[in-house]
Amino acid sequence: MKRYIIMAAAAMLTFRAAAQTLSLDECRQRALEHNKSLSLARTQHQQRLYDSKSYWANFFPQISLMAIDSYSWAKGDFTLQGGKLPIYKYVEAEGQYVPSVTVGADGSYRLNEYADFPTQKIEWKSKNIFMGGISLLEPLYAGGKMTAAYRMSQIGADVAVSNVRLTESEVKVATEEAYYLVVQAKEMGKVARSYHATLTEVKKTVEAAFRHGMSTRNDIMKVQVKLNEADLSVQKADNATRLAILNLCHLIGLPLDTPLDVIMPDMDTDRLISDCDAYVSALGERRLMSVESRPEYEMVSQKAELARQQVKLAKSYLMPTVALNASYMYMNGGELAGEKLMDKGSAYVGLVVNMPLDFFGATTNKVRSAKAAYQMAQLEQQDICEKMTLEQNQSWNAYDEAKTELKLCDSAYKQSEENVRLSMQQYEVGFETLSDHLEAQALMQQCAANLVKARCQLLLQRSKLAKALGRM
């Protein structure tokens, strides 16, 4: 049996030597660097920044290039009918050229001099045709569409920043909760082992008394039952410690099978309460608390502003749009009568005006819907602000209650220690039964467990209070 105990102790020492030992600050830092939820929030922020830059680009001209190169075997011909062409002569009296014709009384005329124009057959071929150009479209006025869309993209980026802050505070609180769960589990393990060691000594005492005829076998069985319960408590504490470490590894981005240990904080009750009160005092006075420093408040305010911009965007679809359009086009190719048909460029400048007409109320109803959404956002903002104020008051009360509970648990533990000391004295001289003594031991063990939970609960309520005040 001793050999197995030595082997188990050696294995535990090897684990402790290989395990990483982290403080609370180190765990928080690792969580902020590796937590997946926080990484997602930061990526969303980057996405919103890219969206904002994309909408900002709409204020600048849209420039596009176009090129088409085609080859066709299409060809054909057409005929220019020939005839007689009059010959013009310059008449000084009239100062112009006039045709050499004789006009009859009935309005008919006869050519005196003319030239023959023969009938012409002209062929055309498509062959290779190239068209290329550049166009520019500069919006001059869009009814506020671009301004509203850009402002909405900026608000989206601000919401993403607030979401990062909120996620950071949630990650910090979750990390501290996981850290203190490890601390609590380890402390509960110490309490369980101490109780187990005490019961082991009581059992030895009872067995010695039984050998001298001063105790019964029933007394030994009573102690053994309590000892079995203590064995189970030790096992539960060890399992709780392992699960708490796994949870902490998950939050700080370490593989779940990483050997990990934490630095135990100072758990003296008076010093713990003093440190927590100093920390809370630095957060501000209770009567001056406000929800405006919380990221949740920023988010609901930004969402309300986003709804207001949505109203402007909906109204912009009832306004005209004006844009400047300029382009240059070059064409080359084709053949007419054996000569190249096209080989030149042309420029174009124009002003485009578009005035929407809302005959059936589609856009008007969209404006009304946007206004209703804005009113809903304002009501939601008021409701969430009231809930956050309520949460702050609840957090203050929870912190005060946790501090009072810790004081009471500390007092109860000290009283249970004194009770066990007196019970041991009474039991040794035969003035108290074994059952009463075991009950006193069990009561002290329960008070010790409650004290450990109360200490960790105070530390956790301190963190939750900081989050509720927007100071995490």
Secondary structure, DSSP 4 states (H G I P E B T S, - for coil): -HHHHHHHHHHHHHHHHHSEEE-HHHHHHHHHHH-HHHHHHHHHHHHHHHHHHHHHGGGSPEEEEEEEEEEEEEEEEEEE--EEEEPEEEETTTTEEEE-EEE-TTS-EEESSEEEE--EEEEEEEEEEEEEEEEEEEEEE-TTHHHHHHHHHHHHHHHHHHHHHHHHHHHHHHHHHHHHHHHHHHHHHHHHHHHHHHHHHHHHHHHHHHHTTSS-HHHHHHHHHHHHHHHHHHHHHHHHHHHHHHHHHHHHT--TT--EEEPPP---HHHHHHHHHHHHHHH--GGG--STTSHHHHHHHHHHHHHHHHHHHHHHTTS-EEEEEEEEEEEEEEEETTEEEEEEEEEEEEEEEE----SSSHHHHHHHHHHHHHHHHHHHHHHHHHHHHHHHHHHHHHHHHHHHHHHHHHHHHHHHHHHHHHHHHHHHTTSS-HHHHHHHHHHHHHHHHHHHHHHHHHHHHHHHHHHHTT--
